[in-house]
């Protein structure tokens, strides 16, 4: 029986390396990794994952390519035709999008078009193009309600707008060319090997150094909150869906939609509580300063929330709890403090 083949874009990213690990540990699939290693992708992440599982290296190939440029016929032949694609590649930094909105929006749109052109050319072999998007495309919630799949798209910043653009292009290729599509909207991910610029790792670095952490708040709305999810749990949900569900096919002439799932962490946590937990796990006091970001960051959303009932109804639940995952992550950074250095 021929083994399944899967392509992961952004394999050197903090989420992509966890998807890679999950696949080489929990499946016998052949894995193709694709990354430019020019933005946030690091070869060190791929190396650390594969070094721990040397017996799986014969199932893994990696290629360097900047997806802002089309995939050439030569690269397409080298990679071969995968059964599945998990498209993680994106510029995913909100602050960067606020500084350089045109670059982020045009760059992420180009990445999406080039990946879908590749998928269109191999569509006779492809079983599922899984597009990884974000909760941020829906815009904020009031902290008590959560967005269901296909709620209105109302992005608040250039990054989330670029992800909404990616979704729209995906849907057009699903309708026009039959690219088998699954849309995934994820909450804020964290985990080992994440960039030190992201909130959890940044807090840990500052607490270790005795620095004051700035915590966003929104006046009477309190501190911002998220349903944080460990990248390992997110990877488990992706592979679960690849194994359990075939994408909907567009019926010409019908008013239909592709398949879409929210992937949600199992606990809503405000940013102050998150920082306090990190400080507790490393045994140092948290010094913090509340910062009202409504004046200098009008596009910063106070609360995000997704309704995960649809995926839960299929039988998926996060393999590890929020508390366990956060503690394991903090302890990993304590053993590997070089990953907390600003990069």
Secondary structure, DSSP 8 states (H G I E B T S, - for coil): ----EEEEETTTSTTHHHHHHHHHHH---EEEEEE-SSSS--HHHHHHHHHTTGGGGGGEEEEE--TTS---HHHHHHH---SEEEE--S---HHHHHHSHHHHHHHHHHHHHHHHHHHHHTTTT-SEEEEEEEGGGG----SS--B-TT------SHHHHHHHHHHHHHHHHHHHH---EEEEEE--EE-TT--TTSHHHHHHHHHHTT-EEEEEE-GGG-B-EE--EEHHHHHHHHHHHHHH-------TTS----EEEEE--S--EEHHHHHHHHHHHHT---EEEEEETTTT-TT--SB--B--HHHHHTT---SS-HHHHHHHHHHHHHH-GGGGS--
